């Protein structure tokens, strides 16, 4: 059994009094842990906030049985090895609808809703908001997982993702969300024209050695 715990050293009471940002970041770490388990051939069973008496334990992960890794998991794991940049590419454009939909599906797989925001004609990026139903620590963890999966899929799809945890007075949010949805993360998506794609290794003998190639 693996436990994911809140790190008190990273807790900033003035900037994050209820620990929301900490939960969002920890949710992102959970996605990486699950992908690492899959890379080693294990299925990961996750429980969020498993012990009410120990609120610092944000999640427990049990490695259950054998798991045959998928091509998508290989690509996502490779994307974990690449440093993220929140800076917009010098040459970029608004992502195609099909790419935006793919990123939205990545967020939905982790339990969050994804809503593109209205854009002006000629805009070079697409803004969207990640939401959850409710605003509890569990929902913050889900939103963090959704953001991380979106970041990884964005890396594979050559999309630069800038994001902010504070969604306050953002125009258009109320128009695209449903009653009960709580905005958690604002993202800005830009398709990189000259970015490189990730390709998994051809031979399975290299999977455990982290050998990944960049193409494009």
N, C-alpha and C positions, 0 to 999 in steps of 0.2 A: 504493500500500500504506500502510495506517495501522497504527501500532504503539501498543498500550496498555502503558504502563510503570508500574512501581511508583514512587511518589513517596517518596523517602527522607525528605523533610521530614515526611511524615505517619506515618512508622514510629515506633512507640513500643515500644522493646525491653522495658520493664518490664511494660507491660500486654499486649503482643502479641508475645511473644518469637520465635515462628516465623512471624509475618506472616499468620496465619490471617484476622484481621479485615480486614487490608489486601486480601487476595484476595477476600473476600466483598464488600467495597465496590467493588472494581474490576469484579467480575462484574456488579454492578448497572449500572455505567457502560456496560458492553458492550451491554446491552439498549437503553439510550437511543441509543447510536451506531447500532445496527442499525435502530432505528425512524426515526432522522433520515435514514439512507441510503434507506430505503423511501419516506420523504416526498419525497425528491428524485428518486425513480424509479430507484433502483439496488438490485440484490440484493447483500447483504453475505455474504461467505464468511469464516467465522471459524475460526481455528486457535488453540487454547489452548496456552500455553507452547510456542511454535513452535521455540525455539532453546535447546537444553540448555546451550549455552555462555554464554548471556545470560539468567540466571534473572530479571533485572529486567524483561524483556520478557514481560508476562503474556499477551498475545494479539496476533495480527496480523489485520487485517481488509482483505480485498480486495473492491473494488467491481467486481462482475462482471455485465456485461450490463444490460439494462433490466428493470425490475420494475414491475408494475402494482399500485399500492398498494390494499390491501383496506380495507373499512370498519372492521374491527377495528384495523388498524394506524393508521388516522386517529384513532380514539378513544384508543388507547394513547398515541399521540404527544401528543394534547391533554392527557392526564393527566400527561405529563411536565412540562408547563408550569405545573402547579398545585403549590404548595408542600405537602409532606407534613406531617401532624401526627400524632404518636404518642399524643396525648392522647385519652382516650375522650370521645365526645360526651356532653354533659350529659343528653340524652335518647336512650337507645339500647336495643337489644334484641339477643338472640342471632340471628344470621343464619339464614335458612331453609336447609334441607338443600340445596335446588337451588343456592343461592348458594355455600354451602360447597363443593359439588361443582365448581362453576365455578372457584373459586379453586384447588382441588386440581388441576384439569386444567391451569390456567395454570402451576403449579409443575412438573407432569409434562412439559409441553412443553419445559421447559428442562433436563430430565434429573434432576430430584429427585423423591423420593417425598413424599407429603403425607398425614399421619395425624391426623385429628381425635382429641382426647383426651376421655375420659369427662367428662361434666358433671353437675352436680347439678340437680335439678328447680328451675326458677325462675331459673336463672343468666342474667345479662344479657349474657354474652359466650361465645364458643366458642374454646377454646384448641386449637392444633394444633402439630405438629412437622414440620419439613422435614428429610428425611434423604437421605443419599447412600450408595451402596455403596462404601465406602472412605473414607479420611480424608487424601487427598493434596492438594497445591495445586490440581490440576486439579478435584478434587471441590469444593474451596472456591469456585472460580470458578463452577462449575455451580450451587452452592447460592446464590451471590450473584445470579446471573441469575434463578434461580427466585424468589427473594425479591422482586426488582425487578418481575418480571412480575406476581407476586401483588399487590404494592402498587398497580400501575397498574390492574389489573382491579378491585381493591378500590375505588379512587377512582371508577371508572366505575359500580360497583355500590353506591355509597354505604356502603361498609364501611370503618370505621376500623381500621387494623392497627397494633397495638403489637408490637414484636419485640425479642428479645434474642439475641445470638450465643452466649451461654454456656448450655448445656442440661445442668445438673448436678442430679442428684437430683430431677428433676421427676416427681411421681407420675403413673403411668399410661403413661409413655413405653415402658417395657419390655413392656407388655401389648399395644401396638399395632404395634410394629416387628417386622421379620423378622430372622433371623440374618444378620449381615453388614452390616446397615444402621447407619449412624453418624448420630446426631442432630446437626444443624448449627445450626438456628435454631428458636427457640420463638416462635410468633406468637399474639396474642390478638385475636380478631375481634369487632367490635361493629357492628351495623347502625345507622346514623344515621337517626333518624326524620325530621329536618328538613334533612338534607344535600341538596345540589343535584347533579343529574346533569350530565354533559357531553354536548354535542351537536356533531357535526362540521359544518363549513360546508356549506351546500346547494350552492353553486357551486364547481366545481373550480378556478375562477380564483383563489380565495382560499386554496387549500391551501398554497402556498409562502409566504404572507404571515403564517401563524400566526394567522389570525382564527378564534377558536373562541368559541362562545356557551355560557353556562350556562343550563340550564332546570330547571324543577321548583320 
